[in-house]
Amino acid sequence: MNLFTLPPQKVEVVLLVLLLAAAVFDVLYRRIPNWLTVSGVVVGIAINTAIGPPVAGLVFSLAGLGVAFGIYVALYALRAMGAGDVKLMAAVGALVGWERWFGIFFVTALIGGVMALILVVARRRLKKTLFNVGFILSEMKSLRPAYLAKEELDVKNKKALGLPHGAVIAVSTVFYLALCVRLMK
């Protein structure tokens, strides 16, 4: 399998519905509800178990869930992501498996970076943001979490400049799917 292949059409439909709902909740309320993410995990496991050989489908789904959860929980521990983002990406992993999830993760990092840069420039915070990036890197060298010294670097803090990451994941996944279609030609 390749990082940039389309999931089965049934999975693709569920994925898009899940991400659209998550994006709407995240933009409107700055949270992604547990019922939505847990449903995504359950449906991901069920659909992959049903469409493939049952044991292989289950392993495929659990591997995607585990990889996505593991990487995003590390970002959560650094206070770079919210808990809803962790659970949303775990649901995406359960739906698409770990290889496709890495493709989505890569596209999400790129698009999220571009969206963040646009936000920083629009809010006239480029200089402050560049300083904060340097501060984060210096704290990482010392194995200290940067948010302990500067509260605005904690994603949970009201002073933090942040994007609704659920919406970023949704937009990025649409780009990922379009890229997959393009690469198939």
N, C-alpha and C positions, 0 to 999 in steps of 0.2 A: 504494500500500500504506500501511497504517496501522501505527503502533507497537504497537497492541494488537489484533492478529489472530492467530488460531490457525495454527500451522504445519500442513502436511499431516499426516494421522494417522500415517503411517509415520515421519515425522521426530519427531513427538511421542513415540512409543513409544521410539525410540532415545534421544532426549533424556532421558526420564525414567529409563531404565535406566542411562545414563551418569552422571547426577547422583546417583542412589541409590548406585551403587557408589562414586563419588567421596566422597560424604558419609560413608559407612561407613568408608572408608579414612582420611579426614581426622579423623573423630572418634576412631577407635581408635589411629591411628598418627601423627597430625598431619602427614601427607604424602599426596599424591595421586600414584600411580605413573605413570610416563611411558607405559607400555604402554596404560594406560587413556585418557590424554588424546590420545596419538597415534592410537589406534584411533578415538576420537571425531572427530578431524579427518579421517581417511581415510574413515570411513563418511559423515561429513557431505558431503564433496566427492562421493563416489560416489553417494549417494542423491539429492542435488540434481541431479547431472548426469543421472541415470537418469530422474527423474520430470518434468523439464522439458526444454525444448529443450536438447540437450547443452551447447552453448557458453554459452547464457544461464544454465543451471543451474550450470555451472562458475564463471562470473563472479559469480553470486549468492553462491555458497559462499565463494569466495576474498575477495570484498568483506567478508563477515561475519567471516571469519577475520582479515583485515588490520585492520579497525577494532577488533575486540575485542583482538587482540594488541597493537596500537599503544597503546591506552588503558591496558591493564593492565600493559604493560611500563614505561610511565611511572610507574605506581604502584609497581611493583617497584623501579625505580631510586630512588624516594624511601624505599624499605624499608617501604612500607605494605602490601605483599602479598608472598606467597611465590611462588616460581617455579611451583609446582604450580597455584596459583590462576590465574596468567597463562595457562598451557597449557590449563587447564579452560575458562576463558572463551573462549579461541581456538577450542576444539572446539565450544562452544555457538554461537559466531558462525558457524562453518563449517556447522553444522546449520540454524540459523534465519535466517541472513542478517543484514545490518547493521541494518536497520530494527527488526526484532523484537528483535535483540540490545540495542538502545538501550532498548527497553521493559523487558527483563529487567534491564538495568543500573540503570535508574531504580528499579525495584521492589527490587532487591538493595540499593541505597544506602539506601532508606527502611527496609526491614526490618532490614538490618544495623545501622543507626543505633539503632533501637529495641532490638534484641537487645544491642547494646553498652551502651546506657544501663542496661538491666536488669542486666547483668553488673557494671557499675561500681557501681551502687547496692547490689547484693547483696554485693559484696566491700568495701563501705564505702570506696570510693575516689573518690567524686564530687569532693571538693575537690581532690585531687591531679590528677585527670583534667582538671578545668577549668583548673588551673594549666598542665598540659602542653599543652593546646590553645592557650592564650595564648602559651606558649613556642614552640610550632611556628609559629604565625602570625608572631611577631616574628622568628624565624629565616628564615622565608620572605621577609619584607620585605628582609632582608639577603642573600638568595640563598644561605643556608647550610643544609645539611641538618641538621635538628634532632637526628637520631640520633647525630651526631658528638659533640655536647656531652652528651647524655643517653642512655646506652646502652639504657635501658628503652623508648625510643621506636623502637628497631629491632625489627621484627617477628621477626627471627631470634634475638633475645636471649631467654634463659630468663626474665629478669625482666619481660619484656613481658607485659602483660595482653591476651590475645588470644582471639578466637573462631576455631574452625575454619571458615575462609571457604568452603571447599567445601560444608560443610553449610548455610551461610547462602545460598549460590547455589542449592542444591537446594530449600530451603524457599521462597525467593523466586520461583523459577521455577514452582513449583506455584501460588503466589499469582498470578503473572502469568497462567498458563493459566486459572485460575479467573476472573480479572478479564476475560480475553478472552471466555470463555463468557458471563459476565454482560453484557458490552457488546454481544454479538451479539443478545441478547433485545430 
